[in-house]
Each structure stands twice: as C-alpha cells, then as structure tokens.
Amino acid sequence: MSRPVTPLLAADVIIELADRPGRPIVLIERRYPPPGWAIAGGFVDVGETVEAAAAREALEETGLSVGPLTLLGLYSDPARDPRGHTVSAVYVARAHGEPVAGDDAGSAGVFQLDALPGLAFDHGRILEDYRAWREAGGTCAAPGGAPD
C-alpha cells in the first residue's frame, strides 16, 4: 500500500511573559515570506514529539525557554498557510526574560493583546481563540495539572 499524502505538521507557542504585568505575549517578525508578525513556531522534525518541537522552536526564535506547555488547539484550514497545507498544534506556555530574535525571526517583540501588529497566516484567529481561552480563566498548567 502506498503512503498517503498528508499536510505538513507544525508546532506554535503563544509565549506569555510571566515576569511582566498583564502577561504580555511574545511575537516574532518573520524574516522570510510570508511577511508579518507571528507566533513562534515551525515544523516538527521526524523523530521529534510535537511538544519538543514547540519548545525547540520557541527557544530558537526567541531565545526563551518555555514551559509548561498547554495545548490551545489544532488549526488545520488548508488555506491557513500560503506555502501549502499545514496543520499546527498551538500551545500556550510561560517564559521569563527578554526575547531575542533568532533563526527565522527578523525581530522579536512583546505585545499586549489589545495592541497587536499585522499578523501572518491565521495567527489573528488563533490569538482571538487565545484571548477567549484566557478570559475564561485558562492558565498554563504546571506538571501534575495544577496551575503554576
């Protein structure tokens, strides 16, 4: 039997800065097309868990170690990425410190949810879902399931 043709798999992380008032989020300005600001993330490598990919991409693109990871949702609209059909597992995680752009990021910035820049992909929709999750009391769970 032949292998099925499937979408690419990505992992993205909405990084909350726990050491700043209001828990602002970190976004990266994309170095490569499509242009715009984006949630840190990228493709899952073969042999890597989605969670490990999310943490790796956050560190590579922002210089921040993140954790714990809480799954916000899966985003699979075939039109979400102009480069091709990509499914993304989007996590929320906390970090401390100052983001520094690296890897595919041209720059990194810290934003409050009411002052977001122009966003790439479907990240506007994702951040609307994140805002609703947060307003409903969503928090990043520490190991064992308790909020940290």
Protein Blocks (a to p, Z undefined) as FASTA:
>chain_A
ZZddddddddddddddfkbghiiadddddfbdceddddedddddehiafklmmmmmmmmm
nopacdddddfbdcfbfklpmnbccdddddddddedjdddehjbfbdcdddfklcccdeh
jllmmmmmmmmmmmnopacddehhiaZZ
